[in-house]
């Protein structure tokens, strides 16, 4: 008898969905989602719930969100996703969140601060102090992360100086996912990848980096135990089981960063496939065995387990740039923007460094801000949009160039995210800047799907996952090579002036 074909990622009705079921939760920059997935990591119809939120941002670098609001949102999302599900049918709960978050928690487990997000740059002065006191190259090679405002070390110093009473009362420094789990289910434990994305995990030992913690004056006891993806937690609070009887006996997987889940969600789980995300922020990442012996200066290498790492670089501002342009300087229709992205390059296009909330990879200038230059009386909304997308494309290319040093066997780049679906032409300048074909996958909610797939890989390691539908490639045009080479040179010249300030 012939084997049944493996299904695609299309949503399926509960009555036809094979068990085991996984409840996946995704806390992103703009919303919280929850959905049930079947044994193939397919979303189950009528069991998807969404709640929207927004970061609180200010000119001083503030970028935070109410941690208790997130707890309430996740609780309500779980309520909705489990509606009508009988006890014991859900075998796992898994969560991903935006990475590099920090919540200070007191001895009773209550939040003393909002959730400080990856985009918060208020610790920039303390970052400068750390960079003057420590050998950043050594820190980078040990932890896989540069010293930057998106990581814990400068934030911890900033909290000590600016909020000494809060710092003294803090019993635990938690990520947002840890805090939500603790409040809703009484769970303690931080995923290996979460601690790596916080910039405090030694990538060679998979333990917290004692030298770095000593430098910022924080003891290891103020962090949760590190838990590998293969070690889910089953000891949850009675209150959680009373609220959600469908989760009786379920394994709770510690929350992981969205970047890790996104790679798995698009099928980029081997060293030959790189994942490019284009949402509010962006990144290019590849999962490798072990960890690189030597890491290029512009990249990070986060341990995701005892056996693998994810290597790449992130951009703070991708979709954030498009939202800003649309609401301020250059409102255009989606059709007009798509035409701009697909058009041939023009010599009169303004040059844009797209650092609205600071730069991460490759230069890690946390206090950098956007630059718009080369504007003339002929520059209108179309020219501003074109300049912005070219600046984003060059930012991606700077990451990809170093990524190839670590993973020279990359054979494909798979892109996903809200920007790719909102602006189908977005990948034209990006592929050109990379000099590499890019394939956009049309899989809904890839990050949440990746979290579900991660749990399923532990629950049933030999069971296949749904296949991802193939889409056409966006190929670079050799005729545009000289333009993009010159654009890269101009970008670098202006960039050097920005970071020199």
ZIVENTA-V9000 format. One record per backbone hydrogen bond with DSSP energy under -1.0 kcal/mol. CO is the residue of the C=O (numbers start at 1). NH is the residue of the N-H. Records with the same first field share a line. If there is no record, write none. Layout:
BEGIN
CO: NH, NH
END
This chain:
BEGIN
7: 467
12: 45
13: 16
14: 17
18: 39
21: 91
22: 37
23: 94
24: 35
25: 96
26: 33
27: 98
30: 53
31: 28
32: 51
33: 26
34: 49
35: 24
36: 44
37: 22
38: 41
40: 466
42: 38
43: 12
44: 47
47: 36
49: 34
51: 32
56: 64
58: 61
61: 121
62: 58
63: 117
64: 56
65: 115
66: 70
67: 71
68: 72
69: 73
70: 74
71: 75
72: 76
73: 77
74: 78
75: 79
76: 80
77: 81
78: 82
82: 85
86: 89
89: 21
91: 251
92: 23
93: 253
94: 25
95: 256
96: 27
97: 258
102: 116
103: 174
104: 112
105: 171, 172
106: 109
110: 106
115: 65
116: 102
117: 120
121: 124
123: 127
124: 128
125: 129
126: 130
127: 131
128: 132
129: 133
130: 134
134: 136
135: 139
136: 140
137: 141
138: 142
139: 143
140: 144
142: 203
144: 301
148: 151
152: 156
153: 157
154: 158
155: 159
156: 160
157: 161
158: 162
159: 163
163: 167
164: 168
165: 169
172: 105
174: 103
175: 179
176: 180
177: 181
178: 182
179: 183
180: 184
181: 185, 187
182: 186
185: 237
190: 227
191: 195
192: 196
193: 197
195: 200
196: 199
198: 152
200: 209
202: 206
207: 202
209: 213
210: 214
211: 215
212: 216
213: 218
219: 222
220: 223
222: 173
225: 190
227: 192
228: 231
233: 252
234: 236
237: 241
238: 242
239: 243
240: 244
244: 247
245: 248
246: 90
247: 250
251: 93
252: 233
256: 97
257: 261
258: 262
259: 263
260: 264
261: 265
262: 266
263: 268
264: 267
267: 269
270: 273
272: 411, 412
274: 414
275: 285
276: 416
277: 283
278: 419
279: 319
280: 318, 320
281: 279
282: 315
283: 277
284: 313
285: 275
286: 311
288: 309
296: 299
300: 312
302: 310
307: 290
308: 304, 305
309: 288
310: 302
311: 286
312: 300
313: 284
314: 361
315: 282
318: 322
319: 323
320: 324
321: 325
322: 326
323: 327
324: 328
325: 330
333: 337
334: 338
335: 339
336: 340
337: 341
338: 342
339: 343
346: 349
351: 373
353: 355, 371
360: 364
364: 366
365: 359, 368
371: 353
373: 351
376: 379
380: 384
381: 385
382: 386
383: 387
384: 388
385: 389
386: 390
387: 391
388: 392
389: 393
390: 394
391: 395
392: 396
393: 397
394: 398
395: 399
396: 400
397: 401
399: 403
400: 404
403: 407
407: 410
412: 274
413: 439
414: 276
415: 441
416: 278
417: 421
418: 422
419: 423
423: 426
425: 428
427: 431
428: 432
429: 433
430: 434
431: 435, 436
438: 474
439: 415
441: 443
445: 449
446: 450
447: 451
448: 452
449: 453
450: 454
451: 455
452: 456
453: 457
455: 458, 459
456: 460
460: 463
467: 9
474: 438
477: 480
478: 481
480: 484
481: 485
482: 486
483: 487
484: 488
485: 489
486: 490
487: 491
488: 492
489: 493
490: 494
491: 495
492: 496
493: 497
494: 498
495: 499
496: 500
END
